[in-house]
């Protein structure tokens, strides 16, 4: 997630969650059509 946030830069973002432990997206508010980051959580036991 840290790398995704650095790639977006200094703009505002929208986090879109669907359910716990499911992939979510980071979308910048300025360039929604061209840039989306998909984050997939990993469980570690």
SERO-4910 file (N, C-alpha, C, O; in steps of 0.05 Angstrom, whole numbers):
BEGIN
 pado doro    nc1    nc2    nc3   cac1   cac2   cac3    cc1    cc2    cc3    oc1    oc2    oc3
  Unk    A     17    -23      0      0      0      0     18     25      0     11     45    -12
  Unk    A     40     23     14     58     46     15     68     53    -13     69     77    -21
  Unk    A     76     33    -29     85     38    -56     63     49    -74     68     67    -90
  Unk    A     39     40    -70     16     50    -86     11     79    -80      6     95    -98
  Unk    A     12     87    -55      8    114    -47     30    132    -58     25    155    -66
  Unk    A     55    123    -58     77    138    -69     74    141    -99     81    162   -110
  Unk    A     63    122   -113     59    123   -141     37    143   -149     39    155   -171
  Unk    A     18    146   -132     -4    165   -138      6    194   -134     -2    211   -149
  Unk    A     23    198   -115     34    225   -111     19    240    -89      7    228    -72
  Unk    A     19    266    -91      7    283    -70    -22    290    -74    -31    309    -62
  Unk    A    -37    275    -90    -65    282    -94    -83    268    -73    -73    251    -59
  Unk    A   -108    276    -72   -127    263    -55   -135    236    -68   -136    234    -92
  Unk    A   -142    217    -51   -149    190    -61   -176    182    -49   -184    192    -29
  Unk    A   -188    162    -63   -213    150    -53   -207    120    -48   -197    107    -67
  Unk    A   -212    110    -24   -209     82    -18   -236     69    -21   -256     78    -10
  Unk    A   -237     47    -37   -262     33    -41   -260      4    -31   -246    -13    -43
  Unk    A   -273     -1     -8   -273    -28      4   -299    -42     -2   -320    -29     -5
  Unk    A   -297    -69     -6   -322    -84    -10   -328   -102     14   -351   -105     21
  Unk    A   -308   -114     26   -311   -131     49   -285   -135     63   -264   -130     51
  Unk    A   -285   -143     88   -260   -148    102   -244   -170     88   -255   -190     79
  Unk    A   -218   -167     87   -199   -186     75   -204   -191     46   -198   -213     36
  Unk    A   -216   -172     32   -220   -173      3   -203   -151    -10   -197   -131      3
  Unk    A   -196   -154    -35   -181   -132    -49   -197   -106    -48   -221   -105    -49
  Unk    A   -182    -84    -47   -194    -57    -48   -178    -40    -68   -156    -47    -76
  Unk    A   -190    -17    -75   -177      0    -95   -171     28    -83   -184     37    -65
  Unk    A   -149     39    -94   -142     67    -88   -145     82   -114   -132     74   -134
  Unk    A   -161    102   -115   -166    118   -140   -161    147   -134   -173    158   -115
  Unk    A   -143    160   -149   -139    189   -145   -163    205   -153   -177    197   -172
  Unk    A   -169    227   -140   -193    243   -146   -189    258   -172   -208    266   -185
  Unk    A   -164    263   -180   -159    280   -204   -158    264   -230   -166    275   -251
  Unk    A   -150    238   -230   -145    223   -255   -158    196   -253   -145    176   -255
  Unk    A   -184    195   -248   -199    170   -243   -198    151   -267   -198    127   -263
  Unk    A   -198    162   -292   -200    145   -315   -174    130   -322   -175    110   -336
  Unk    A   -151    141   -313   -126    130   -322   -109    116   -301    -89    105   -307
  Unk    A   -117    118   -276   -100    108   -255   -116     95   -232   -132    109   -219
  Unk    A   -113     69   -228   -126     55   -206   -106     35   -195    -92     21   -210
  Unk    A   -104     34   -168    -86     15   -155   -104     -6   -141   -122      1   -126
  Unk    A    -99    -31   -146   -114    -53   -133    -95    -65   -112    -73    -74   -118
  Unk    A   -105    -65    -87    -89    -76    -65   -102   -102    -56   -126   -103    -51
  Unk    A    -86   -123    -54    -96   -149    -46    -84   -156    -19    -59   -159    -17
  Unk    A   -100   -157      2    -89   -164     29    -79   -193     30    -90   -210     16
  Unk    A    -59   -197     47    -48   -224     50    -49   -231     80    -41   -215     97
  Unk    A    -60   -254     86    -62   -263    113    -35   -276    121    -24   -291    105
  Unk    A    -26   -270    145     -2   -284    156    -10   -294    183    -19   -280    201
  Unk    A     -5   -320    187    -12   -332    213     13   -341    226     12   -352    248
***
